[in-house]
Amino acid sequence: MTTTQIWASSNANIQTSKARLSQLTAQSSSGIAITKPSDDPAASAAIMKVVGQQSAISQYGTNIDDGLGWLGSADTTMSSAENLVRKAKDLAIQAGNSGTASAATREAIATQLEGIRADLLSAANTKYNGRSIFAGTSDASAAFDDAGTYTGPTTTSTATPPVTTAVGSVQRRIGSASTDVVTVAADGLATFGSGDTSVFAQIQTVIDALRDPGYDSDTPSSTTGLTPKQTITAGIDLLSTGLTNISAQHGVVGANYARMTSAKAQNATMATALETQRSGLQDADTTRTLLDLKTQQLAYQTALQVTAQVIQPTLMSFLS
């Protein structure tokens, strides 16, 4: 073998050893065994697939957290709304049982009911991240106007009598399956009603009856045919229905919250499993890498020394 051949072979071996040493050094410092597809094409493809799944799981996790925020806000608000309507009903019962109550007493009850109605309307217009939690997909500033009319999108059936329902619910995707979609905003129309049939109107009806000038004389209303006292009695029943509607929708929110909570736990489990899988494919074995690095350093130094002895002092002497 000629000197040129010896030189070429020795140089190739040294460069290969140096490249491996550089690779092991990088793995040792970064803790990553595969940094580019050429390191291991098959493993790289598997890593890319896992990373894609991790990205999806991360997005679902973000959706779940946002959904829990919506539902948590709705849950708290609806608990407050139930308490307010229950208090309004109790006051209406108190007024109904006090047939001989003075005008001042009735006015005091009416004033309390006005405060309850205002608080209930405020609760119905609760927002989360700048959006009303009871207005569906509407971007209106409030789900209900001052009269208690629902402002969100609705549709009316052709049945007799026609039935109006809310449309366009706010949803969040929590998984890849077609069923992994959860409604996170409460149905404001089903919860509080709208206009003359709303729980706000029911409270207002009792307030108006308590302040009716014909209260003591039991003068029937020309519109309803009921006396103020009869109107209050009817209002108690309507408030009971309103409370039932709020509680029913609260149950829907609670069920969706429970589903979101379960999805959050599953999402965390999946994220951990995927990270373990990615780590097994991509991360370096620290102990083994350090051992290989020491071995390779020794092999590189040995290769330089052997080559220097075989090829007497030339530029090879300065490569180390």
TORRO-632846 format. One record per residue: residue in three letters; x, y, z of N, C-alpha, C, O in turn. Coordinates in steps of 0.001 Angstrom, whole numbers, padded with zeros to 6 digits, always signed. Atoms other than C-alpha are relative to their C-alpha. Layout:
N
ALAXYZXYZXYZXYZ ...
This chain:
320
MET+000850-001181+000000+000000+000000+000000+000894+001242+000000+001827+001336+000798 THR-000824-001195+000108+001440+003374-000986-000285+000959+001150-001285+000836+001857 THR+000169-001001-001061+001888+006286+001391-001293+000783-000183-001987+001106+000780 THR+001236-000751+000284-000946+008116-000337-001231-000784+000436-002167-000226+001009 GLN+001128+000844-000379-003290+005159+000193-000119-000098+001520-001210-000037+002088 ILE-000005+000078-001469-002247+004830+003813-000567+001299+000588-001386+001293+001507 TRP+000490-001302-000465-002836+008522+004303-001513+000130-000180-002212+000557+000738 ALA+001420-000123+000290-006277+008406+002647-000827-000879+000932-001860-000453+001449 SER+000717+000919-000877-007353+005369+004666+000011+000491+001439-001012+000467+002123 SER-000130-000484-001381-006063+006783+007932-000859+001246+000213-001535+001398+001231 ASN+000786-001233-000115-007657+010140+007270-001491-000299+000050-002229+000319+000817 ALA+001419+000383+000019-011012+008498+006471-000427-000555+001358-001491-000213+001876 ASN+000323+000594-001301-010908+006479+009703-000061+001067+001090-000941+001053+001951 ILE-000024-001063-001010-009989+009531+011742-001236+000899-000127-001840+001277+000877 GLN+001153-000874+000211-012743+011638+010181-001296-000682+000441-002180-000048+001016 THR+001179+000755-000439-015315+008892+010780-000075-000019+001523-001139+000183+002108 SER-000057+000030-001457-014186+008596+014390-000323+001375+000583-000998+001490+001607 LYS+000244-001361-000474-014259+012367+014778-001478+000370-000121-002042+001013+000765 ALA+001424-000282+000211-017781+012605+013339-000859-000690+001063-001806-000109+001594 ARG+000736+000745-001029-019020+009917+015726+000202+000654+001362-000732+000735+002160 LEU-000293-000674-001266-017312+011708+018619-000826+001282+000118-001363+001597+001180 SER+000771-001245+000017-018998+014962+017613-001482-000288+000243-002161+000441+000966 GLN+001408+000386-000163-022373+013209+017399-000303-000361+001451-001311+000077+002007 LEU+000191+000412-001383-021995+011638+020844+000104+001187+000958-000604+001252+001963 THR-000132-001204-000830-020864+014966+022305-001292+000814-000032-001762+001309+000993 ALA+001252-000745+000147-023970+016652+020918-001138-000695+000745-001940-000035+001405 GLN+001034+000769-000695-026215+013859+022255+000138+000137+001509-000855+000235+002229 SER-000253-000104-001436-024594+014106+025664-000433+001353+000548-000980+001438+001648 SER+000341-001351-000470-025120+017873+025908-001481+000314-000141-002045+001026+000690 SER+001417-000315+000254-028659+017973+024462-000956-001028+000603-002117-000726+000880 GLY+000860+001062-000503-029968+014666+025765-000888-000592-001073-001780-001384-000768 ILE+000808+000479+001116-031435+013968+022312+000854-000869-000913+001936-000471-001344 ALA-000772+000940+000813-030315+010974+020303-000198+000234-001495+000721+000041-002291 ILE+000309-000202+001418-032041+011832+017016-000386+001456-000212-001420+001912+000276 THR+000255-001426+000224-031841+015441+015849-000428+000298-001429-000972+001368-001703 LYS+000387-000200+001395-032417+015001+012112-000341-001353-000610+000139-002382-000134 PRO+000452+001247+000605-034034+012387+009848+001124-000960-000390+000966-002177-000290 SER-001092+000870+000448-030694+011097+008571+000607-000811+001141+001267-001822+000901 ASP-000525+000757-001139-029782+009969+012092-000638-001383+000076+000030-002372+000377 ASP+000738+001271+000000-032472+007259+011889-001338+000267-000693-002294+000681-000036 PRO+001210-000315+000770-035106+007611+009106-001270-000647+000567-002307+000010+000663 ALA+001186+000698-000506-037491+005009+010548-000466+000603+001319-001653+000869+001511 ALA+000350-000584-001295-037359+006405+014061-000487+001429-000170-001391+001863+000544 SER+000405-001381+000237-037665+009948+012720-001450+000079-000450-002187+000970-000030 ALA+001388+000037+000461-040917+009054+010950-000945-000262+001169-002003+000355+001284 ALA+000819+000314-001176-042271+007539+014166-000074+001201+000941-001122+001479+001525 ILE-000037-001184-000870-041186+010631+016118-000922+001085-000534-001659+001708+000230 MET+000852-001020+000602-042923+012966+013672-001475-000318+000220-002276+000587+000455 LYS+001388+000409-000229-046146+010979+014046-000407+000283+001443-001493+000805+001696 VAL+000296-000217-001413-045978+011135+017839-000092+001494+000311-000978+001924+001051 VAL+000008-001444-000232-045161+014863+017817-001296+000618-000536-001850+001538+000066 GLY+001272-000472+000546-048203+015436+015598-001151-000300+000944-002040+000528+001143 GLN+001038+000368-000965-050365+013567+018088+000099+000870+001251-000919+001248+001830 GLN-000191-000867-001166-048865+015618+020913-000574+001391-000263-001180+001994+000623 SER+000522-001318+000355-049771+018827+019092-001523+000014+000097-002119+000965+000604 ALA+001463+000096-000058-053381+017663+018747-000478-000088+001444-001445+000571+001825 ILE+000370+000149-001406-053548+016609+022397+000143+001321+000743-000677+001653+001598 SER-000204-001305-000621-052163+019980+023432-001144+000958-000331-001612+001698+000534 GLN+001103-000873+000411-054856+021792+021433-001290-000414+000698-002066+000430+001145 TYR+001198+000471-000707-057566+019579+022928+000053+000433+001461-000969+000784+002049 GLY-000165-000427-001388-056153+020412+026358-000363+001471+000176-000994+001858+001160 THR+000341-001425-000033-056444+024121+025593-001507+000190-000111-002096+001007+000598 ASN+001456-000075+000175-060027+023614+024401-000725-000400+001283-001711+000226+001673 ILE+000623+000484-001232-060877+021687+027561+000087+001052+001097-000892+001311+001797 ASP-000162-001031-001031-059463+024370+029836-000933+001182-000260-001530+001731+000666 ASP+000897-001101+000347-061409+027036+027956-001452-000395+000279-002232+000398+000805 GLY+001358+000485-000239-064568+024917+028115-000339-000050+001478-001450+000289+001885 LEU+000214+000041-001450-064155+024399+031841-000207+001413+000557-000963+001611+001508 GLY+000190-001386-000412-063872+028171+032206-001420+000473-000277-002058+001089+000577 TRP+001370-000355+000361-067156+028703+030350-000999-000684+000938-001871-000035+001516 LEU+000964+000775-000780-068978+025946+032204+000071+000331+001485-000949+000353+002174 GLY-000141-000374-001405-067551+026908+035583-000707+001312+000284-001354+001467+001320 SER+000668-001286-000145-068801+030451+035087-001513-000177-000045-002243+000433+000737 ALA+001435+000253+000120-072216+029173+033992-000537-000694+001251-001622-000367+001730 ASP+000422+000735-001190-072410+026786+036960-000175+000945+001192-001187+000890+001889 THR+000074-000960-001105-071681+029545+039482-001167+000958-000179-001900+001244+000767 THR+001069-000958+000289-074084+031954+037785-001371-000623+000194-002270+000012+000745 MET+001306+000646-000101-076930+029452+037633-000346-000345+001453-001518-000340+001832 SER+000245+000211-001433-076513+028600+041319-000526+001291+000620-001457+001281+001424 SER+000439-001305-000493-076856+032310+042036-001413+000306-000483-002236+000815+000277 ALA+001329-000261+000566-079880+032562+039712-001070-000816+000724-002160-000312+000997 GLU+000960+000836-000732-081605+029671+041473-000313+000610+001363-001470+000660+001781 ASN+000206-000617-001316-081096+031356+044830-000842+001266-000105-001689+001524+000750 LEU+000756-001241+000174-082461+034653+043501-001473-000279-000283-002349+000362+000297 VAL+001393+000323+000326-085601+033106+042011-000690-000631+001202-001865-000373+001463 ARG+000566+000603-001211-086122+031050+045147-000361+001085+001020-001402+001004+001673 LYS+000266-001100-000928-085896+034240+047228-001211+000810-000476-002045+001229+000327 ALA+001142-000725+000552-088334+035992+044864-001299-000754+000257-002325-000156+000582 LYS+001191+000820-000254-090765+033113+045226-000409+000092+001472-001592+000218+001788 ASP+000293-000093-001437-090493+033234+049017-000648+001342+000335-001569+001406+001149 LEU+000584-001316-000251-091242+036960+048972-001424+000083-000556-002306+000694+000047 ALA+001346+000013+000581-094214+036410+046686-000956-000783+000897-002107-000387+001079 ILE+000819+000786-000928-095512+033738+049064-000309+000828+001246-001435+000824+001744 GLN+000192-000865-001172-095006+036136+051975-001061+001061-000283-001924+001337+000550 ALA+000985-001021+000374-096969+038807+050127-001389-000614-000156-002387-000013+000240 GLY+001283+000649+000204-099699+036351+049192-000664-000424+001298-001890-000460+001396 ASN+000539+000428-001295-100090+035180+052774-000339+001173+000901-000934+000997+001965 SER+000254-001191-000812-100305+038736+054059-001085+000833-000671-000845+001951-001126 GLY+001102-000669+000680-103669+039677+052660-000346+001345+000586-000891+002202-000110 THR+000328-001268-000656-104040+042492+055159+001230+000885+000178+001199+001858+000932 ALA-001236-000781-000127-100492+043815+054765-000234+001432-000446-001010+001701-001363 SER+000136-001426+000327-100181+047573+054656+000674+000304-001326+001457-000491-001846 ALA-000607-000433+001256-099222+049473+051546+001513+000129+000157+002261-000145-000781 ALA-001434-000154-000244-095824+050172+053133+000697-001356-000024+001807-001487-000541 THR-000582+001353-000005-095209+046456+053681+000092-000538-001415+001093-001136-001811 ARG-000001+000478+001390-096194+045668+050116+001088+000713-000809+001753+000108-001651 GLU-001016-000769+000713-093926+048426+048861+001396-000496+000354+002278-000540-000504 ALA-001305+000514-000425-091024+047046+050893+000313-001313-000722+001445-001547-001146 ILE-000192+001273+000707-091540+043607+049333+000258+000264-001483+001117-000370-002096 ALA-000176-000334+001420-091855+045141+045867+001405+000527-000262+002015+000201-001280 THR-001352-000550+000148-088590+047024+046367+001040-001115+000050+002000-001111-000720 GLN-000920+001136-000065-086824+043816+047395-000039-000804-001300+000994-001246-001802 LEU+000146+000763+001248-088215+042070+044313+000654+000741-001168+001200+000112-002074 GLU-000677-000774+001046-086937+044905+042117+001502-000248+000039+002146-000407-000998 GLY-001433+000274-000136-083457+044351+043496+000346-001388-000481+001370-001588-001135 ILE-000227+001385+000440-083741+040609+042898-000059-000088-001521+000773-000751-002141 ARG+000126+000022+001461-084909+041166+039317+001244+000599-000653+001748+000065-001640 ALA-001199-000638+000556-081976+043506+038655+001214-000919+000127+002012-001034-000803 ASP-001128+000918-000200-079499+041018+040138-000105-001209-000922+000899-001703-001435 LEU+000215+001159+000871-081054+038178+038139+000325+000354-001445+000925-000441-002168 LEU-000303-000441+001358-080828+040179+034917+001505+000151-000190+002042-000183-001246 SER-001456-000133+000058-077197+040963+035688+000655-001370-000116+001609-001546-000875 ALA-000546+001360+000065-076514+037255+036267-000213-000602-001385+000666-001283-001913 ALA+000312+000537+001328-078203+036369+032970+000888+000605-001080+001025+000037-002163 ASN-000896-000654+000955-075821+038767+031222+001474-000179+000363+002331+000584-000082 THR-001377+000311-000386-072689+037261+032785+000844-000309-001241+000375-000943-002186 LYS-000899+000237+001129-069698+037175+030439+001212-000814+000431+001621-000794+001592 TYR-001263+000705-000208-066659+034937+030108+000909+000354-001175+000555+000139-002334 ASN-000935-000454+001044-063651+036285+028201-000667+000964-000978-000425+000921-002184 GLY+000623-001022+000830-065788+039143+026945-001240-000427-000747-001826+000381-001468 ARG+001182+000486+000711-068635+036970+025635-001060-000470+000982-000745-001063+002014 SER+001098+000403-000867-072051+036364+027155-000124-001516+000020-000124-002154-001033 ILE+000074+001464-000106-072356+032806+028468-001408-000528-000257-001611-001740-000328 PHE+001383+000436+000233-076123+032745+027836-000534+000423-001371-001707+000190-001662 ALA+000473-000524+001284-076304+034306+024335+000381-000876-001186+000271-000436-002330 GLY-000380+000879+001100-075098+031322+022294+001162+000571-000788+002118+001085-000207 THR-001092-000483+000849-072920+032291+019342-000115+001494-000301+000707+002047-001032 SER+000176-001430+000235-074222+035861+019364+001146+000798+000613+001672+000443+001668 ASP-001029-000881-000549-071669+038626+019846-000635+001246+000623+000030+002263+000820 ALA+000715-001116-000625-074323+040891+021401+000626+000307+001361+001174-000574+002023 SER-000609-000409-001269-073182+042862+024426-000718-000590+001203-000146-000669+002291 ALA+000772+000587-001099-075925+041267+026542-000933-001065-000554-001444-000932-001666 ALA+000908+001070+000428-077989+038079+026334-001454+000427+000126-002317-000051-000611 PHE+001365-000477-000238-081077+039890+027642+000000+001522+000109+000889+002111+000723 ASP+000119-001451-000158-082209+043493+027303-000711+000306+001313-001061-000609+002058 ASP+000590-000393-001274-083725+045471+030176-001410-000553+000203-001859-000726+001336 ALA+001357+000544-000099-087179+044100+029381+000005-001510+000210-001048-002115+000408 GLY-000090+001441-000185-085896+040539+029733-000187-000788-001280-000497-001979-001246 THR+000143+000670+001291-086038+039751+026028+001341-000580-000434+002363+000106-000394 TYR-001217+000699+000425-083487+037220+024758+000500+000576-001310-000281+000750-002245 THR-000570-000635+001190-081120+038730+022174+000819-000961-000867+001279-000577-001943 GLY-000786+000960+000763-079328+035567+020997-000758-000529-001198-001949-000255-001341 PRO+000657+000559+001186-080069+033711+017730-001046-001040+000372-000820-001863+001258 THR+001085+000943-000279-083338+031765+017707-000619-000497-001297-000355+000040-002373 THR+000795+000489+001121-085568+029761+015405-001386-000323+000528-001532-000786+001660 THR+001382+000229-000416-089347+029450+015541-000630-001074-000876-000553-001014-002103 SER+000610+001110+000723-091212+026281+014587-001325+000428-000633-001854+001499-000336 THR+001285-000282+000658-094339+026140+012428-001150-000677+000727-002279-000700+000237 ALA+001035+000688-000776-096230+024226+015102-001016+001011+000538-000794+002222+000501 THR+001037-000831-000612-099394+025540+016748-000180-000406+001458-000642-001518+001714 PRO-000607-001319+000224-098623+027303+018949+001473-000136-000375+002098-001146-000052 PRO-001417+000066+000401-095173+028094+017503+000922-000034+001215+000628+000570+002247 VAL-000968+000124-001089-092165+027223+019673+001318+000619-000446+001859+000282-001499 THR-001266-000664+000307-089080+029413+019740+001116-000622+000830+000986-000771+002045 THR-001139+000590-000695-085733+027840+020606+001282+000710-000412+001369+001297-001491 ALA-001295-000620+000293-082174+029103+020775+000792-000885-000965+000663-002109-000946 VAL-000863+000741+000932-079705+028108+018042+001418+000549+000128+001642+001630+000673 GLY-001383-000467+000017-075956+028349+017636+000700-000089+001344+001150+000922+001881 SER-000663+000172-001297-074500+026890+020818+001516+000054-000141+002063-000342-001171 VAL-001463-000062-000022-070847+027494+021731+000535-001372+000393+000148-001919+001425 GLN-000510+001358-000243-068925+024216+021558+001524-000018-000031+002161+000876-000588 ARG-001440+000208+000017-065397+022961+022118+000289-001462-000325-000340-002367+000225 ARG-000404+001375+000345-063739+019901+020541+001020-000476+001020+001998+000217+001301 ILE-000884+000527-001036-062068+017700+023154+000697-001293-000415+001417-001892+000383 GLY-000630+001220+000487-060950+014754+021013-000208-000143-001491-000864+000691-002115 SER+000050+000176+001450-060658+013389+017501-001286-000650-000498-001609-000540-001680 ALA+001231+000670+000405-063914+011395+017478-001090+001011-000331-001080+002132+000178 SER+001063-000924+000402-067002+012935+015897-000880+000402+001177-001513+001458+001153 THR+000827-000295-001178-068749+012797+019273+000744+000803+001068+000162+001172+002088 ASP-000804-000711-001001-065923+014579+021108-000169+001512-000115+000802+002255-000256 VAL+000322-001423+000043-067659+017945+021015-000961+000294+001146-001977-000384+001300 VAL+000811-000307-001184-069110+019550+024144-000498+001440-000067+000258+002357-000389 THR+000570-001335-000075-071461+022510+024461+000438+000642+001314+000251+000063+002384 VAL-000556-000625-001207-069885+024970+026900-000771+001235+000451-000533+001739+001549 ALA+000810-001153-000393-072382+027854+026922-001396-000471+000365-001929-001380-000271 ALA+001339+000375-000423-075710+027611+028718-001048+000549-000971-000820+001558-001640 ASP+001105-000432+000855-079009+027917+026824-000787+001071+000750-001621+000760+001600 GLY+000628-001104-000716-080152+031355+027967-001504+000036-000164-002224+000347+000786 LEU+001437-000038+000265-083579+031116+026342-000733-001056+000819-001775-000781+001413 ALA+000623+001076-000770-084374+027757+027958+000132+000234+001502-000698-000228+002284 THR-000254-000238-001426-082947+028945+031280-000913+001065+000576-001539+000860+001617 PHE+000732-001148-000556-084668+032294+031737-001284+000353-000739-002081+001147-000240 GLY+001143-000413+000788-087312+032474+029011+000292+001315-000690+001430+001783-000684 SER-000207-001261+000707-087838+035656+027016-001279+000836+000013-002390+000312-000077 GLY+001139-000905+000072-090067+038695+027071-001046-000257+001073-000721-000392+002253 ASP+001109+000156-000939-093490+038215+028661-000005-001352+000710-000642-001504+001752 THR-000030+001329-000627-092765+034565+029444+001280-000233+000801+001508-001328+001315 SER-001265+000156-000720-089397+035203+031068-000206+000059+001499-001222+000556+001984 VAL+000061-000063-001458-088681+034810+034753+000088+001444+000473-000395+001775+001555 PHE-000070-001423-000341-087909+038537+034760-001402+000614-000026-001766+001402+000847 ALA+001367-000499+000111-091464+039271+033592-000874-000546+001133-001771+000144+001618 GLN+000791+000597-001085-092864+036902+036221+000211+000759+001308-000730+000989+002069 ILE-000294-000792-001207-091112+038836+038980-000641+001377-000121-001217+001893+000837 GLN+000576-001326+000204-092221+042135+037450-001508-000021+000190-002079+000943+000697 THR+001452+000119-000160-095830+040913+037402-000400+000063+001475-001386+000703+001840 VAL+000267-000025-001442-095715+040327+041152+000240+001404+000556-000527+001892+001385 ILE-000298-001370-000444-094109+043740+041689-001164+000934-000344-001620+001714+000492 ASP+001097-000872+000444-096839+045450+039653-001269-000275+000792-002016+000650+001114 ALA+001201+000347-000766-099556+043560+041525+000068+000584+001407-000937+001060+001935 LEU-000171-000545-001352-098141+044652+044884-000212+001515+000016-000617+002076+001034 ARG+000133-001458+000073-098217+048271+043724-001302+000442-000665-001534+001632-000879 ASP+001277-000323+000653-101629+048068+042088-000871+000836+000942-001087+000446+002090 PRO+000853-000855-000837-103858+050912+043390-001275-000710+000473-001855-000351+001499 GLY+001217+000702-000369-106778+048483+043463+000238-001240+000835-000629-002108+000939 TYR-000350+001198-000767-104996+045965+045668-000998-000269+001120-001497-001387+001247 ASP+000876+000200-001161-107163+046494+048750-001451-000253-000394-002190-000917+000333 SER+001390+000171+000418-110408+046598+046793-000222-001242-000857-001337-001530-001291 ASP+000069+001221+000825-109600+043401+044878-000618+000271-001371-001437-000506-001862 THR+000512-000353+001322-110332+045121+041588+000708-000834-001071+001935-000788-001162 PRO-000630+000825+001033-109741+042695+038664+000651+000858-001077+000192+001961-001374 SER-000674-000686+001092-107340+043716+035917-000828-000139-001264-001374-001207-001543 SER+000747+000039+001254-109007+044618+032634+000707-000865-001038+000100-001302-002016 THR-000782+000790+000957-106229+042723+030866-000065-001487+000308-000319-002299-000581 THR-000064+001413-000380-106000+039468+032812-001271-000503+000665-001512-001709+000716 GLY+001207+000418-000707-109266+039439+034678+000278-000482+001411-000616-001006+002075 LEU-000389+000450-001333-107364+038678+037888+000163+001194+000924+000561+002278+000496 THR-000262-001027-000994-107248+040689+041063+001487-000004+000320+002171-000981+000014 PRO-001424-000018-000352-103818+041761+042338+000414-001200+000845+001483-001772+000631 LYS-000336+001140-000851-103913+039036+044998+000035-001291-000813+000899-002141-000594 GLN+000014+001184+000866-104827+036412+042386+001223+000008-000928+001782-001042-001246 THR-001185-000128+000858-102023+037729+040182+001250-000462+000749+002115-001126+000178 ILE-001148+000425-000803-099540+037200+043017+000002-001512+000156+001049-002150+000050 THR+000100+001458-000131-100821+033650+043559+000439-000691-001294+001168-001682-001263 ALA-000406+000559+001293-100429+032937+039834+001499+000201-000204+002175-000651-000781 GLY-001426-000276+000139-096989+034559+039974+000852-000993+000769+001950-001340+000335 ILE-000736+000999-000791-095902+032108+042676+000174-001280-000814+001254-001870-000834 ASP-000079+001211+000833-096721+029194+040359+000951+000196-001173+001707-000706-001535 LEU-000882-000273+001130-094936+030869+037461+001463+000024+000439+002340-000435-000292 LEU-001367-000014-000504-091845+031442+039595+000480-001415+000312+001661-001722+000150 SER-000359+001414-000236-091913+027759+040586+000421-000656-001308+001386-001417-001354 THR-000347+000539+001321-091892+026876+036887+001332+000563-000467+002164-000160-001014 GLY-001258-000625+000387-089104+029371+036254+001181-000612+000724+002238-000829+000132 LEU-001069+000624-000789-087035+027856+039053+000295-001403-000514+001451-001823-000568 THR-000180+001347+000553-087610+024386+037611+000797+000051-001300+001669-000786-001533 ASN-000715-000130+001277-086402+025559+034183+001480+000300+000228+002343-000276-000434 ILE-001394-000335-000287-083239+027096+035634+000744-001218+000538+001881-001484+000148 SER-000637+001187-000590-082509+023953+037662+000262-001070-001053+001288-001749-001019 ALA-000173+000995+001061-083014+021743+034608+001199+000336-000870+002006-000538-001186 GLN-001145-000417+000817-080552+023760+032535+001296-000031+000793+002370-000263+000238 HIS-001182+000108-000869-078181+023857+035501+000506-001446-000011+001711-001695+000016 GLY-000382+001407+000073-078225+020069+035378+000741-000323-001284+001685-001113-001276 VAL-000677+000208+001285-077228+020144+031703+001432+000530+000077+002375-000121-000372 VAL-001332-000597-000161-074322+022460+032517+000872-000884+000886+002050-001097+000599 GLY-000751+000865-000907-073294+020195+035396+000486-001269-000687+001611-001715-000457 ALA-000382+001217+000729-073278+017127+033134+001138+000285-000968+002069-000512-001085 ASN-001065-000365+000936-071145+018913+030533+001300+000319+000739+002389+000030+000244 TYR-001194-000300-000808-068774+020124+033254+000673-001300+000441+001897-001422+000408 ALA-000548+001297-000418-068372+016561+034525+000705-000681-001166+001758-001294-000994 ARG-000625+000613+001176-067629+015377+030997+001326+000676-000311+002304+000007-000647 MET-001235-000746+000245-065031+018118+030551+001077-000372+001021+002249-000517+000673 THR-000949+000364-001051-063406+017233+033868+000613-001366-000276+001818-001563-000119 SER-000483+001339+000348-063160+013585+032829+000938+000070-001207+001967-000603-001247 ALA-000831-000145+001198-061764+014628+029440+001355+000606+000346+002364+000253-000265 LYS-001259-000623-000412-059117+016750+031156+000944-001049+000584+002140-001048+000292 ALA-000820+001061-000590-057898+013742+033157+000515-000945-001082+001680-001344-001061 GLN-000399+000890+001085-057859+011548+030037+001049+000664-000887+001994+000021-001344 ASN-000946-000749+000827-056049+014254+028091+001377+000017+000641+002388-000147-000043 ALA-001279-000025-000720-053352+014494+030766+000681-001363-000065+001898-001454-000224 THR-000546+001360+000078-052928+010707+030749+000583-000267-001387+001674-000821-001521 MET-000468+000191+001374-052621+010650+026967+001258+000810-000280+002172+000330-000951 ALA-001172-000850+000202-050140+013540+026999+001237-000637+000624+002323-000593+000046 THR-001119+000665-000682-047953+011647+029486+000462-001216-000788+001662-001451-000935 ALA-000331+001204+000772-048120+008455+027419+000738+000354-001288+001700-000317-001664 LEU-000644-000410+001246-047189+010270+024214+001404+000545+000252+002316+000307-000540 GLU-001329-000527-000315-044283+012069+025878+000956-001140+000333+002133-001096-000024 THR-000823+001178-000296-043013+008732+027190+000403-000698-001288+001541-001141-001439 GLN-000275+000639+001286-043290+007301+023682+001019+000808-000807+001950+000250-001389 ARG-000954-000846+000728-041508+010276+022123+001387-000084+000610+002386-000182-000103 SER-001286+000070-000686-038780+010162+024739+000727-001294-000309+001940-001305-000517 GLY-000606+001292+000301-038210+006471+024100+000571-000066-001402+001548-000770-001656 LEU-000457-000001+001388-037808+007156+020391+001135+000991-000247+002044+000716-001030 GLN-000895-001106+000347-035832+010391+020458+001081+000307+001025+002195+000670+000648 ASP-000961-000411-001025-034087+010976+023770+001125-001008+000167+000944-002213-000013 ALA-001177+000851-000182-030645+009634+024461-000016-000656+001381-000524-000098+002354 ASP-000204+000674-001281-029880+007093+027173+001256+000629+000607+002367+000389+000134 THR-001110-000791-000558-027695+009308+029374+001201-000857+000388+002337-000544+000035 THR-001098+000856-000465-025654+006528+030945+000745-000631-001169+001975-000636-001216 ARG-000610+000655+001155-025071+004711+027680+000739+001009-000870+001820+000720-001384 THR-000640-001022+000828-024282+007937+025817+001335+000439+000591+002315+000591-000138 LEU-001248-000399-000654-021651+008979+028372+001064-001084-000144+002240-000795-000366 LEU-000940+001109+000149-020084+005532+028209+000524-000063-001426+001722-000230-001653 ASP-000411+000014+001409-020069+005592+024405+000920+001183-000309+001859+001060-001095 LEU-000816-001191+000235-018611+009113+024487+001431-000212+000492+002387+000130-000204 LYS-001334+000275-000539-015700+008066+026706+000733-001001-000879+001923-000847-001156 THR-000599+001027+000863-015090+005013+024528+000445+000609-001315+001526+000305-001820 GLN-000321-000600+001287-015180+007096+021369+001162+000984+000115+001995+001076-000787 GLN-001126-000907-000223-012839+009717+022810+001321-000767+000036+002325-000337-000532 LEU-001186+000854-000080-010359+006947+023608+000365-000551-001373+001539-000603-001742 ALA-000234+000556+001341-010779+005429+020143+000576+001072-000928+001459+000789-001737 TYR-000486-001081+000855-010214+008796+018480+001457+000329+000307+002280+000468-000598 GLN-001380-000293-000400-007073+009540+020472+000940-001125-000418+002066-000882-000853 THR-000807+001153+000393-005800+006043+019800+000266+000010-001501+001379-000264-001949 ALA-000146-000047+001455-006432+006421+016073+001017+001045-000413+001807+000822-001330 LEU-000974-001054+000307-004458+009655+016026+001428-000459+000314+002358-000226-000459 GLN-001336+000437-000414-001547+008100+017911+000546-001084-000927+001708-001050-001330 VAL-000445+001094+000876-001418+004962+015779+000376+000542-001369+001398+000163-001939 THR-000280-000572+001318-001599+006968+012571+001299+000803+000013+002078+000764-000940 ALA-001228-000806-000113+001145+009296+013780+001238-000874+000006+002291-000482-000496 GLN-001155+000914-000032+003404+006306+014397+000224-000653-001356+001360-000873-001775 VAL-000124+000668+001300+002634+004673+011051+000540+000971-001046+001404+000637-001855 ILE-000447-001022+000944+003072+007891+009112+000857+000977+000778+000337+001774+001558 GLN-000948-000807-000746+006159+009623+010438-000240+001492-000239-000833+001910-001234 PRO+000345-001431-000080+006060+013316+011233-000328+000682-001322+000531+000902-002176 THR+000544-000782+001116+003958+015090+008673-001040+000919+000616-001018+001185+001817 LEU+001090-000831-000530+000937+017313+009002-000894-000786+000954-001631-000188+001739 MET+000814+000861-000882-000718+014320+010782+000360+000261+001475-000460+000046+002367 SER-000460-000212-001366+001294+015243+013855-000766+001149+000674-000826+001247+001900 PHE+000653-001184-000564-000706+018438+014251-001531-000090+000016-002211+000857+000414 LEU+001462+000169+000044-004229+017041+013790-000600-000142+001376-001758+000215+001596 SER+000509+000196-001340-004551+016177+017446+000006+001300+000799-000396+001311+001962 
